[in-house]
Amino acid sequence: MPNLKSIKTKISSIKNTRQITKAMKMVAGSKFKKNQSAMNEFRAYASAYDEVIKNISGNTVLRLHPFYGKITEKGSKSGGNAGIIIISTDRGLCGSFNINLFKLFFEESKSKALDSSKIKLYILGKKGYDFFKKNNYNIAFGMTYFDGAPIFNLTALLCDTVLKDFKNNDIDSVHIISNRYISTLQQKADSEKLLPFEMFKTGDKGKSGGYLIEETVNYEGEIIDKIFTTYIRTKIYYKILESFAGEQAARMNAMDNATRNAGKLINKLTASYNKARQAAVTLEILDIINGVNAVK
């Protein structure tokens, strides 16, 4: 027969846990609204910048810029070393949010036949940093959001580190792996290539989407370099904002599921408790009856 006291203790413990998960769901919901608003406000700017780069990418002058691919001393493209930016979280309790990132990283590494020794990681978030450090990957940049730096400053620091390594030929390509926000109920791990930019197509030669770029322009000049650098920074910043919104949505859903499961478990244990108590009462009545019969 189950111990009534142990069942009652379990029910009390699970009720306390349910209160915590319910409170965490409310906190995540409050943060989600704030992060979703920031993501939506910045999306228009990020999309506009995408269009600018897309429109000018066909110009024959800009194709000589280092961001369109690096050339070795022998005159051929360098390749092999990959830089991968990973946008993870500092905290857990958000379902498979981080696990999906790590799975996608291994899938991408396998599909592109990347040797782990030739991968340099640039990681934001404690969860990602701890995971890859434990697996002995080369981490060129690792910071958490707990460090207290404003997110835009953190983005600039990450971007500057990545671009410095790219320009110095320490890495030959840059990809970013993060969770793409689809809806409150769905976030999907996504990989996007940032560098090098795609070379122009023959059919698009000279097209610049209404932007006038003269043949005499210095492709390494301050203006062009700033446009491209700001573009990379904008992409990373938007990915972080998107990850923030997705993280809170995932945590909200995880805590909601935990609260519901706790309720189901409480109902199950309550039924077991009532059944055990009824059995105990029945045994007591039988003992009384047997005692009365023995006296007679």
C-alpha positions in Angstrom: 0.0 0.0 0.0 1.4 3.4 -0.9 2.5 5.6 2.0 -0.1 8.4 2.5 2.4 10.8 3.9 4.9 10.4 1.0 2.1 10.9 -1.5 0.9 14.0 0.3 4.5 15.3 0.4 4.9 14.8 -3.4 1.6 16.6 -4.1 2.8 19.5 -2.0 6.2 19.6 -3.7 4.7 19.5 -7.2 2.2 22.3 -6.3 5.1 24.5 -5.3 6.9 23.7 -8.6 3.7 24.5 -10.5 3.6 27.9 -8.9 7.2 28.6 -9.9 6.7 27.5 -13.5 3.5 29.6 -13.7 5.4 32.6 -12.4 8.3 32.0 -14.9 5.8 31.8 -17.7 4.4 35.2 -16.8 7.9 36.7 -16.6 8.8 35.3 -20.0 5.6 36.6 -21.4 6.4 40.1 -20.2 9.9 40.0 -21.6 8.7 38.5 -24.9 6.4 41.5 -25.6 9.4 43.8 -25.1 11.8 41.8 -27.2 9.2 41.2 -30.0 8.6 44.9 -30.2 12.3 45.7 -30.5 12.7 43.0 -33.2 9.7 44.3 -35.2 10.9 47.9 -35.0 14.4 47.0 -36.3 13.2 44.6 -39.0 12.3 47.4 -41.4 15.7 48.9 -41.2 17.4 45.5 -41.6 15.3 44.6 -44.6 16.0 48.0 -46.2 19.7 47.4 -45.8 19.4 44.0 -47.3 17.9 45.6 -50.4 20.7 48.2 -50.6 23.4 45.5 -50.6 21.4 43.3 -53.0 21.0 46.2 -55.5 24.6 47.2 -55.6 26.1 43.7 -55.4 26.0 43.4 -59.2 28.3 46.4 -59.8 31.6 45.4 -61.4 33.6 47.9 -59.3 32.6 46.6 -55.9 33.4 43.0 -56.8 37.1 43.9 -56.0 36.3 44.7 -52.4 37.8 42.2 -50.0 34.3 41.2 -48.8 33.6 39.6 -52.2 36.3 37.0 -51.6 40.0 37.0 -50.9 42.8 36.3 -53.3 46.0 34.6 -52.3 49.5 35.6 -53.6 49.3 32.9 -56.2 46.1 34.5 -57.6 43.6 31.9 -56.5 40.9 32.0 -54.0 41.9 31.0 -50.5 39.6 28.6 -48.6 39.3 26.0 -45.9 39.1 28.0 -42.6 35.5 28.8 -41.6 34.3 31.3 -39.1 30.9 30.5 -37.5 29.0 32.9 -35.3 26.6 31.2 -32.9 23.9 33.1 -31.1 22.8 31.1 -28.1 21.3 32.1 -24.7 22.6 32.7 -21.2 19.9 30.8 -19.4 18.2 27.4 -20.0 14.6 26.3 -19.4 13.6 27.2 -22.9 13.0 23.7 -24.4 15.2 22.7 -27.3 16.1 26.3 -28.3 19.8 25.8 -27.8 20.0 22.1 -28.7 18.6 22.8 -32.2 21.4 25.3 -32.7 24.1 22.7 -31.8 22.4 20.1 -34.0 22.4 22.4 -37.0 26.1 23.3 -36.4 27.1 19.6 -36.6 24.8 19.1 -39.6 26.4 22.1 -41.4 29.9 21.0 -40.5 29.2 17.5 -41.9 27.5 18.7 -45.1 30.3 21.1 -45.8 33.0 18.6 -44.8 34.5 21.1 -42.3 37.4 19.9 -40.2 36.9 21.0 -36.5 40.5 22.1 -36.5 39.7 24.6 -39.2 36.7 26.1 -37.6 36.8 29.3 -35.5 33.8 30.0 -33.4 32.4 33.4 -32.3 29.8 32.8 -29.6 27.3 34.9 -27.8 25.6 33.3 -24.8 26.8 31.2 -21.9 25.0 28.0 -23.1 26.8 28.0 -26.4 30.1 28.9 -24.9 30.0 26.2 -22.3 28.9 23.6 -24.8 31.7 24.2 -27.4 34.3 24.8 -24.8 33.5 21.4 -23.3 33.9 19.9 -26.7 37.3 21.5 -27.2 36.4 23.8 -30.2 38.5 26.8 -31.1 36.6 29.7 -29.7 38.0 33.0 -31.0 35.3 35.1 -29.3 33.0 34.3 -26.4 30.8 36.6 -24.4 27.7 36.4 -22.3 24.8 38.8 -22.0 25.5 38.8 -18.2 28.6 40.8 -18.8 26.4 43.9 -18.7 27.5 45.5 -22.0 24.7 47.1 -24.1 23.6 44.7 -26.9 24.6 47.1 -29.7 28.1 47.5 -28.2 28.4 43.8 -27.8 27.4 43.4 -31.5 30.0 45.9 -32.6 32.7 44.1 -30.6 31.7 40.8 -32.1 31.5 42.2 -35.7 34.9 43.9 -35.4 36.5 40.7 -34.2 35.0 38.7 -37.1 35.9 41.2 -39.8 39.4 41.6 -38.5 40.0 37.8 -38.8 38.4 37.8 -42.2 40.5 40.7 -43.5 43.6 39.1 -42.1 42.8 35.8 -43.9 42.5 33.9 -40.6 39.1 32.8 -41.8 37.8 32.5 -45.4 34.1 32.5 -44.8 31.6 33.6 -42.2 28.3 31.9 -41.4 25.9 32.8 -38.6 23.8 30.2 -36.8 20.8 31.4 -34.8 17.2 30.8 -34.1 14.9 32.4 -36.6 11.6 33.7 -35.1 8.6 32.4 -37.0 5.8 32.7 -34.5 5.2 32.5 -30.8 4.9 28.7 -31.1 7.7 28.1 -33.6 11.4 29.1 -33.7 13.7 27.4 -36.2 17.5 27.1 -36.1 18.8 28.8 -39.2 22.2 29.1 -40.9 23.1 32.1 -43.1 26.3 33.0 -45.0 27.5 36.5 -44.3 30.9 36.5 -46.0 32.2 36.5 -48.7 29.5 38.3 -50.6 28.2 36.6 -53.7 30.1 37.6 -56.9 28.1 39.5 -59.5 26.4 37.5 -62.3 27.1 38.3 -65.9 23.6 39.2 -66.7 23.5 41.7 -63.8 26.7 43.4 -64.8 26.7 47.1 -64.0 23.3 47.0 -62.3 23.1 48.9 -59.0 19.4 49.3 -58.4 19.4 53.1 -59.0 22.6 53.7 -57.0 25.3 55.6 -59.0 28.7 54.0 -58.5 31.4 55.4 -60.7 34.2 53.3 -62.1 36.8 55.6 -60.5 35.5 54.9 -57.0 38.0 53.4 -54.6 36.4 50.1 -53.7 38.3 50.1 -50.4 37.3 53.7 -49.7 35.8 54.9 -46.4 32.2 55.1 -47.6 32.0 51.7 -49.3 33.8 50.0 -46.4 31.5 51.6 -43.9 28.4 50.5 -45.8 29.6 46.9 -45.9 30.8 46.9 -42.3 27.5 48.4 -41.1 25.6 45.9 -43.1 27.3 43.0 -41.3 26.8 44.6 -38.0 23.1 45.2 -38.8 22.6 41.5 -39.8 24.2 40.3 -36.5 22.2 42.8 -34.4 18.9 41.7 -36.0 19.8 38.1 -35.4 20.4 38.8 -31.7 17.1 40.6 -31.4 15.3 37.7 -33.2 17.0 35.3 -30.9 15.9 37.2 -27.8 12.2 37.2 -28.9 12.4 33.5 -29.8 14.1 32.6 -26.5 11.3 34.2 -24.4 8.6 32.6 -26.6 10.3 29.2 -26.2 10.6 29.7 -22.5 7.0 30.8 -22.2 5.9 27.6 -24.1 8.2 25.4 -22.0 6.9 26.8 -18.7 3.3 26.5 -19.9 3.9 22.8 -20.8 5.6 22.3 -17.4 2.7 23.9 -15.6 0.2 21.7 -17.4 2.2 18.5 -16.8 2.4 19.4 -13.1 -1.3 19.8 -13.0 -1.8 16.4 -14.6 0.6 14.8 -12.1 -1.1 16.4 -9.2 -4.4 15.0 -10.3 -2.9 11.5 -10.7 -1.3 11.6 -7.3 -4.5 13.0 -5.7 -6.4 10.0 -7.2 -3.7 7.6 -5.8 -3.9 9.4 -2.4 -7.7 9.1 -2.2 -7.5 5.4 -3.2 -4.9 4.7 -0.6 -6.8 6.6 2.1 -10.0 4.7 1.2 -8.1 1.4 1.5 -6.7 2.4 4.8 -10.1 3.4 6.2 -11.5 0.1 4.9 -8.8 -1.8 6.8 -9.5 0.1 10.0 -13.2 -0.7 9.7 -12.4 -4.4 9.2 -10.1 -4.4 12.2 -13.0 -2.9 14.3 -15.4 -5.5 13.1 -13.0 -8.3 13.7 -12.4 -7.0 17.2 -16.1 -6.8 18.0 -16.6 -10.4 16.7 -13.7 -11.6 18.8 -15.3 -10.1 22.0 -18.6 -11.8 21.2 
